[in-house]
Amino acid sequence: MKILGIMGSPRIGGNTDLLLEEALQGARSGGAEVEKVIVDKLKIAPCRECYGCLRDGNCVIRDDMDEIYPKLLNCEGIIIASPIFFYSISAQLKALIDRSQSLWARKYILKQKPVISPKKGAFIAVGATKGDNLFAGAVLTVKYFFKTIDADYTAELLIRGIDQKDEIKQHPAALAEAFALGKKLAE
Ligand SMILES: Cc1cc2nc3c(=O)[nH]c(=O)nc-3n(C[C@H](O)[C@H](O)[C@H](O)COP(=O)(O)O)c2cc1C
């Protein structure tokens, strides 16, 4: 099983990254072939809302999204990981998701059948504060994105109260949960 991990934090080696690494290790231990994409290292322009994608399901912008589309289409499982930024996902990850409007056009306008459907999807998020609604916005965005790429929202790991760069290392239970999430996704 091919599992794609999308690391949405600009802080490499930070909490999101460490949690995703654990999840991907778990997936590997479950026999999956894993690939990790660090969104911040890519050049991904925001969607221009030109609706060029309605013609043939392809985005008119040429940038690093060109290498992401086939990964989104061909994976069998996907783990999205993001820090909470202003009650949402990071801007880097949001740009990647918005540019997947071309995949939305394929599904809902052009009625194209996806190559692999359904996929298994999981979401990992980490935020500094502890409010009830901390993850509500991010979860909605990821669920709608998963629908677009035909991924079922099968698991989530939402961690509150973590702020400093690799503070998550002081929470081995959270890292163990991330490992277990990845392993389960690979089943
Ligand atoms: C631009 C920005 C916005 C943030 N907004 C929130 C927020 O709305 N709620 C919250 O609890 N934490 C917020 N945080 C804190 C991060 O979610 C937190 O530090 C997290 O552990 C960062 O994960 P990372 O190390 O993977 O980047 C914000 C941090 C930044 C830099």
PDBQT file of the ligand as one rigid body, heavy atoms in Angstrom, charges set to zero:
ROOT
HETATM    1  C1  LIG A 201       1.194  31.951  12.452  1.00  0.00    +0.000 C 
HETATM    2  C2  LIG A 201       0.868  31.098  13.641  1.00  0.00    +0.000 A 
HETATM    3  C3  LIG A 201      -0.450  30.993  14.040  1.00  0.00    +0.000 A 
HETATM    4  C4  LIG A 201      -0.798  30.177  15.111  1.00  0.00    +0.000 A 
HETATM    5  N1  LIG A 201      -2.105  30.072  15.463  1.00  0.00    +0.000 NA
HETATM    6  C5  LIG A 201      -2.459  29.263  16.487  1.00  0.00    +0.000 A 
HETATM    7  C6  LIG A 201      -3.833  29.139  16.855  1.00  0.00    +0.000 A 
HETATM    8  O1  LIG A 201      -4.726  29.728  16.278  1.00  0.00    +0.000 OA
HETATM    9  N2  LIG A 201      -4.124  28.325  17.889  1.00  0.00    +0.000 N 
HETATM   10  C7  LIG A 201      -3.157  27.633  18.581  1.00  0.00    +0.000 A 
HETATM   11  O2  LIG A 201      -3.485  26.911  19.517  1.00  0.00    +0.000 OA
HETATM   12  N3  LIG A 201      -1.846  27.712  18.213  1.00  0.00    +0.000 NA
HETATM   13  C8  LIG A 201      -1.464  28.519  17.200  1.00  0.00    +0.000 A 
HETATM   14  N4  LIG A 201      -0.149  28.612  16.836  1.00  0.00    +0.000 N 
HETATM   15  C9  LIG A 201       0.876  27.784  17.533  1.00  0.00    +0.000 C 
HETATM   16  C10 LIG A 201       1.226  26.502  16.782  1.00  0.00    +0.000 C 
HETATM   17  O3  LIG A 201       0.080  25.786  16.379  1.00  0.00    +0.000 OA
HETATM   18  C11 LIG A 201       2.051  25.592  17.695  1.00  0.00    +0.000 C 
HETATM   19  O4  LIG A 201       3.241  26.253  18.082  1.00  0.00    +0.000 OA
HETATM   20  C12 LIG A 201       2.405  24.257  17.073  1.00  0.00    +0.000 C 
HETATM   21  O5  LIG A 201       2.996  23.418  18.054  1.00  0.00    +0.000 OA
HETATM   22  C13 LIG A 201       3.377  24.427  15.913  1.00  0.00    +0.000 C 
HETATM   23  O6  LIG A 201       3.644  23.174  15.340  1.00  0.00    +0.000 OA
HETATM   24  P1  LIG A 201       4.952  22.925  14.433  1.00  0.00    +0.000 P 
HETATM   25  O7  LIG A 201       6.131  22.864  15.354  1.00  0.00    +0.000 OA
HETATM   26  O8  LIG A 201       4.699  21.658  13.766  1.00  0.00    +0.000 OA
HETATM   27  O9  LIG A 201       5.013  24.045  13.438  1.00  0.00    +0.000 OA
HETATM   28  C14 LIG A 201       0.221  29.444  15.801  1.00  0.00    +0.000 A 
HETATM   29  C15 LIG A 201       1.560  29.583  15.401  1.00  0.00    +0.000 A 
HETATM   30  C16 LIG A 201       1.886  30.404  14.341  1.00  0.00    +0.000 A 
HETATM   31  C17 LIG A 201       3.332  30.523  13.914  1.00  0.00    +0.000 C 
ENDROOT
TORSDOF 0
